[in-house]
Amino acid sequence: MNESREPLDVSGVELAADVLAITEILARHVHDSWLRIRLAQGWTLGPQRDDRTRQHPCLVPYEDLPEDEKESDRQTTLATLRGLIALGYEIRRDRS
């Protein structure tokens, strides 16, 4: 495993079409997971991020996020999927 602090080299990792097709579902999951954690920590919706008062403007359903925030979740998802493949894992759907 990669124990260094350097990011994994995912430059040569190609994601299959069926994996790319689930990007939006996983991006929504990334946001929903982040949202649940923040709410459990006592964060509330606010006009801008404020760590002192624990307010954040993205404490909303995925559908209500600005497009740039959705894109950030998509990129996090894609980076994670590519990282798994770079580490030697396979992503496949169980069709049974």
C-alpha positions in Angstrom: 0.0 0.0 0.0 1.0 3.6 -0.5 2.1 4.8 2.9 3.6 8.1 1.7 2.0 11.5 1.9 2.1 11.8 -1.9 -1.2 11.4 -3.8 -1.6 8.2 -5.7 -0.7 8.4 -9.3 -4.1 8.0 -11.0 -3.1 9.6 -14.3 -3.3 6.3 -16.2 -6.5 5.1 -14.6 -9.5 4.9 -16.9 -12.9 4.3 -15.4 -15.3 2.0 -17.2 -18.5 3.5 -18.5 -20.7 1.6 -16.0 -18.6 3.1 -13.1 -18.8 6.6 -14.6 -22.5 6.1 -14.8 -22.8 5.9 -11.0 -20.8 9.1 -10.4 -23.8 11.2 -9.6 -25.3 8.7 -7.2 -22.0 8.5 -5.3 -21.5 12.3 -5.4 -24.9 12.6 -3.7 -23.8 10.0 -1.2 -20.6 11.9 -0.5 -22.6 15.1 0.2 -25.3 13.4 2.2 -22.7 11.7 4.4 -20.9 15.0 4.9 -24.3 16.7 5.7 -25.2 14.1 8.4 -21.8 14.4 10.1 -22.0 18.2 10.1 -25.6 18.2 11.5 -24.6 15.7 14.2 -21.7 18.1 15.1 -24.2 20.9 15.6 -23.7 22.8 12.4 -26.6 24.8 11.0 -27.4 26.5 7.7 -26.0 29.9 7.4 -25.3 32.5 4.6 -21.5 31.7 4.6 -19.2 29.3 6.2 -18.4 30.3 9.8 -16.4 27.8 11.8 -16.9 29.7 15.0 -20.7 29.6 14.9 -20.8 26.3 13.0 -22.8 27.7 10.0 -22.4 26.6 6.4 -24.4 27.5 3.3 -24.2 23.9 1.9 -26.2 22.2 4.6 -28.9 21.6 2.1 -30.1 18.6 0.1 -27.8 17.7 -2.8 -30.3 18.9 -5.4 -30.2 22.4 -3.8 -26.4 22.8 -4.0 -24.8 25.2 -6.4 -23.4 23.5 -9.4 -19.8 24.2 -8.3 -20.4 22.3 -5.0 -22.0 19.4 -6.9 -18.9 19.3 -9.2 -16.6 19.2 -6.1 -18.5 16.2 -4.8 -18.3 14.5 -8.3 -14.5 15.1 -8.4 -14.1 13.7 -4.9 -16.0 10.6 -6.0 -14.0 10.2 -9.2 -10.7 10.7 -7.3 -11.7 8.0 -4.8 -12.7 5.5 -7.5 -9.5 6.1 -9.4 -7.5 5.7 -6.2 -9.1 2.4 -5.5 -8.2 1.1 -9.0 -4.6 2.5 -8.7 -4.3 0.5 -5.5 -5.2 -2.7 -7.4 -8.9 -3.0 -6.5 -11.5 -3.9 -9.0 -14.9 -2.2 -9.2 -17.6 -4.4 -10.6 -21.2 -4.9 -10.1 -22.5 -8.2 -8.7 -25.1 -9.3 -11.2 -26.4 -12.3 -9.2 
